[in-house]
Amino acid sequence: MDIDKKLYLKQTVGGEFMNTGKKYNTKQKESILECIKKNSEEYITIQKIYDDLIKKGQKVGLTTIYRNLDKLEADKEIVAINIEGYNGTCYKYLSDKKDNILFYIKCEECGNLIHIKCPELSSLYVHLQEEHHIQINPVKTMFYGRCESCLIGYCGDKS
């Protein structure tokens, strides 16, 4: 076998030279990202992703989901956050909308996670950066308090 053929086989079969810096989107990675986008108004757990994919008839293992979530987070397409009271890491799709300040409030009484869009919060982030030299990551910021229903004494999620 000549040298060119050996090099070709090494590049295509052995994989030693396959990393060209290109990012490959597999069907599974695309399905996982689509599932997260579909649930973009909330954080989603690995179990929910797995359940949604199984319901669609897609066979995918938890290891594959974890591996693809790591890649999606490294590519800054999603963000991972640990939320008190949730079993495991939660994930959220990062949209291209930089002008909306999004944040979540977790109700300490009923446990609901409330998604709020509020541009007023950006002034707090600017203040913290300019006056205290701290840069806040709003996507990973979680506020804790009581939801409106709990404040008035009724929450539909209470048993």
The 8 nearest C-alpha neighbors of each residue, nearest first, counted from 0:
[[1, 4, 2, 5, 3, 6, 8, 7],
 [0, 2, 4, 3, 5, 6, 7, 8],
 [1, 3, 5, 4, 6, 0, 7, 8],
 [4, 2, 6, 5, 1, 7, 0, 8],
 [3, 5, 7, 6, 2, 1, 8, 0],
 [6, 4, 2, 8, 7, 3, 9, 1],
 [7, 5, 9, 3, 4, 8, 10, 2],
 [8, 6, 4, 10, 5, 9, 11, 3],
 [7, 9, 5, 11, 12, 10, 6, 4],
 [10, 8, 13, 6, 7, 12, 11, 5],
 [11, 9, 16, 7, 14, 8, 17, 15],
 [10, 12, 8, 9, 14, 13, 7, 17],
 [13, 11, 8, 14, 9, 10, 7, 15],
 [14, 12, 9, 15, 11, 10, 8, 16],
 [13, 15, 17, 10, 16, 12, 11, 9],
 [14, 16, 13, 17, 10, 9, 18, 11],
 [15, 17, 10, 14, 18, 9, 19, 11],
 [16, 18, 14, 10, 15, 19, 11, 13],
 [19, 17, 20, 16, 21, 15, 14, 22],
 [18, 20, 21, 17, 16, 22, 23, 10],
 [19, 21, 18, 22, 17, 23, 16, 74],
 [22, 20, 19, 23, 18, 17, 24, 74],
 [23, 21, 20, 24, 19, 18, 74, 70],
 [22, 24, 25, 21, 28, 20, 26, 29],
 [25, 23, 28, 29, 22, 26, 27, 67],
 [24, 26, 28, 27, 29, 23, 30, 67],
 [25, 27, 29, 28, 30, 24, 31, 23],
 [26, 28, 30, 25, 29, 31, 59, 63],
 [29, 27, 25, 31, 30, 26, 67, 24],
 [28, 30, 32, 26, 27, 31, 33, 25],
 [31, 29, 27, 33, 28, 32, 26, 34],
 [32, 30, 34, 28, 33, 29, 27, 35],
 [31, 33, 35, 29, 34, 30, 36, 28],
 [34, 32, 36, 30, 35, 31, 29, 37],
 [33, 35, 37, 31, 32, 36, 30, 48],
 [34, 36, 32, 38, 37, 33, 92, 39],
 [37, 35, 39, 33, 38, 34, 92, 32],
 [36, 38, 34, 35, 39, 33, 40, 32],
 [37, 39, 35, 36, 40, 41, 34, 43],
 [40, 38, 36, 41, 37, 92, 35, 91],
 [41, 39, 38, 114, 42, 91, 37, 36],
 [42, 40, 39, 38, 43, 91, 114, 112],
 [41, 43, 91, 90, 89, 44, 40, 39],
 [42, 44, 90, 89, 41, 47, 91, 45],
 [45, 43, 89, 47, 46, 90, 88, 48],
 [44, 46, 48, 47, 49, 43, 89, 64],
 [45, 47, 49, 44, 48, 50, 43, 61],
 [48, 46, 50, 44, 49, 45, 51, 43],
 [49, 47, 45, 51, 46, 50, 52, 44],
 [48, 50, 46, 52, 47, 51, 45, 53],
 [49, 51, 47, 53, 52, 48, 46, 54],
 [52, 50, 54, 48, 53, 49, 47, 55],
 [51, 53, 55, 49, 57, 54, 50, 48],
 [52, 54, 56, 50, 57, 55, 51, 49],
 [55, 53, 51, 56, 52, 50, 57, 49],
 [56, 54, 52, 53, 57, 51, 50, 58],
 [57, 55, 53, 54, 58, 52, 51, 59],
 [58, 56, 53, 52, 55, 59, 54, 27],
 [57, 59, 53, 56, 60, 52, 55, 27],
 [58, 60, 57, 63, 61, 64, 27, 52],
 [61, 59, 63, 62, 64, 58, 49, 65],
 [60, 62, 64, 63, 65, 59, 49, 45],
 [63, 61, 65, 60, 64, 66, 59, 67],
 [64, 62, 66, 60, 61, 65, 67, 59],
 [63, 65, 61, 67, 62, 66, 68, 60],
 [66, 64, 68, 62, 63, 67, 61, 69],
 [67, 65, 63, 69, 64, 68, 62, 70],
 [66, 68, 70, 64, 69, 65, 28, 71],
 [67, 69, 71, 65, 70, 66, 72, 64],
 [68, 70, 72, 66, 67, 71, 73, 65],
 [71, 69, 67, 73, 68, 72, 74, 66],
 [72, 70, 68, 74, 76, 73, 69, 77],
 [71, 73, 75, 77, 69, 74, 70, 78],
 [72, 74, 70, 75, 71, 69, 76, 77],
 [73, 75, 71, 72, 76, 70, 77, 69],
 [76, 74, 72, 73, 77, 71, 78, 93],
 [75, 77, 71, 93, 74, 72, 92, 78],
 [78, 76, 92, 72, 93, 91, 75, 71],
 [77, 79, 91, 90, 72, 92, 80, 93],
 [80, 78, 90, 89, 88, 91, 77, 81],
 [79, 81, 89, 88, 139, 82, 90, 78],
 [82, 80, 88, 89, 83, 87, 79, 85],
 [81, 83, 85, 84, 80, 89, 88, 141],
 [82, 84, 85, 81, 86, 105, 110, 87],
 [83, 85, 82, 86, 110, 81, 87, 105],
 [86, 84, 83, 82, 87, 81, 88, 89],
 [85, 87, 84, 88, 44, 83, 82, 89],
 [88, 86, 85, 89, 81, 44, 45, 82],
 [87, 89, 81, 80, 44, 79, 90, 86],
 [88, 90, 44, 43, 80, 42, 79, 81],
 [91, 89, 79, 43, 42, 78, 44, 80],
 [90, 92, 42, 78, 77, 39, 43, 93],
 [91, 93, 77, 39, 36, 35, 94, 76],
 [94, 92, 77, 76, 91, 95, 78, 75],
 [93, 95, 96, 92, 76, 97, 39, 77],
 [94, 96, 97, 93, 98, 76, 99, 92],
 [95, 97, 94, 98, 99, 93, 100, 101],
 [96, 98, 99, 95, 100, 94, 93, 101],
 [99, 97, 96, 100, 118, 95, 101, 121],
 [100, 98, 97, 101, 96, 118, 116, 117],
 [99, 101, 118, 117, 116, 98, 121, 102],
 [102, 100, 116, 115, 99, 117, 137, 138],
 [101, 103, 115, 114, 137, 140, 138, 116],
 [102, 104, 114, 141, 113, 115, 142, 105],
 [103, 105, 142, 113, 143, 112, 141, 106],
 [104, 106, 112, 143, 111, 110, 107, 113],
 [105, 107, 145, 110, 144, 111, 146, 108],
 [106, 108, 110, 144, 145, 109, 105, 143],
 [107, 109, 106, 110, 145, 149, 146, 144],
 [108, 110, 111, 106, 107, 157, 156, 154],
 [111, 109, 106, 107, 108, 105, 112, 84],
 [112, 110, 106, 109, 105, 113, 146, 156],
 [111, 113, 105, 104, 110, 106, 103, 114],
 [112, 114, 104, 103, 111, 105, 115, 106],
 [115, 113, 103, 102, 112, 104, 116, 41],
 [114, 116, 102, 101, 103, 117, 113, 104],
 [117, 115, 101, 100, 102, 99, 118, 114],
 [116, 118, 119, 100, 120, 115, 101, 99],
 [117, 119, 100, 120, 121, 99, 116, 98],
 [120, 118, 117, 121, 122, 123, 100, 116],
 [119, 121, 123, 118, 122, 117, 124, 100],
 [120, 122, 124, 123, 119, 118, 125, 100],
 [123, 121, 125, 120, 124, 119, 126, 118],
 [124, 122, 126, 120, 121, 125, 127, 119],
 [123, 125, 121, 127, 122, 126, 128, 135],
 [126, 124, 122, 128, 123, 127, 129, 121],
 [127, 125, 123, 129, 128, 124, 130, 122],
 [128, 126, 131, 124, 125, 133, 130, 129],
 [127, 129, 132, 133, 125, 134, 126, 131],
 [130, 128, 126, 132, 127, 131, 125, 133],
 [131, 129, 127, 126, 128, 132, 133, 125],
 [130, 132, 127, 133, 128, 129, 126, 134],
 [133, 131, 128, 129, 130, 127, 134, 126],
 [134, 132, 128, 131, 127, 135, 129, 130],
 [133, 135, 128, 136, 132, 127, 124, 125],
 [134, 136, 137, 124, 133, 140, 128, 127],
 [135, 137, 138, 139, 140, 134, 124, 133],
 [138, 136, 140, 139, 135, 102, 101, 100],
 [139, 137, 136, 140, 102, 101, 78, 93],
 [138, 140, 137, 136, 80, 141, 78, 79],
 [141, 139, 137, 138, 136, 102, 142, 103],
 [140, 142, 103, 104, 139, 143, 102, 105],
 [143, 141, 104, 103, 105, 140, 144, 102],
 [144, 142, 105, 104, 106, 107, 141, 145],
 [143, 145, 106, 107, 105, 104, 142, 146],
 [146, 144, 106, 107, 149, 108, 150, 147],
 [145, 147, 149, 106, 148, 150, 144, 111],
 [146, 148, 150, 149, 151, 145, 154, 153],
 [149, 147, 154, 153, 151, 150, 146, 152],
 [150, 148, 152, 154, 153, 146, 151, 147],
 [151, 149, 147, 152, 148, 146, 145, 153],
 [150, 152, 148, 149, 153, 147, 154, 146],
 [153, 151, 149, 150, 148, 154, 147, 146],
 [154, 152, 148, 149, 151, 155, 150, 157],
 [153, 155, 148, 149, 156, 157, 152, 109],
 [154, 156, 157, 153, 148, 158, 109, 149],
 [155, 157, 154, 158, 109, 111, 110, 153],
 [158, 156, 155, 154, 109, 153, 108, 149],
 [157, 156, 155, 154, 109, 153, 108, 110]]
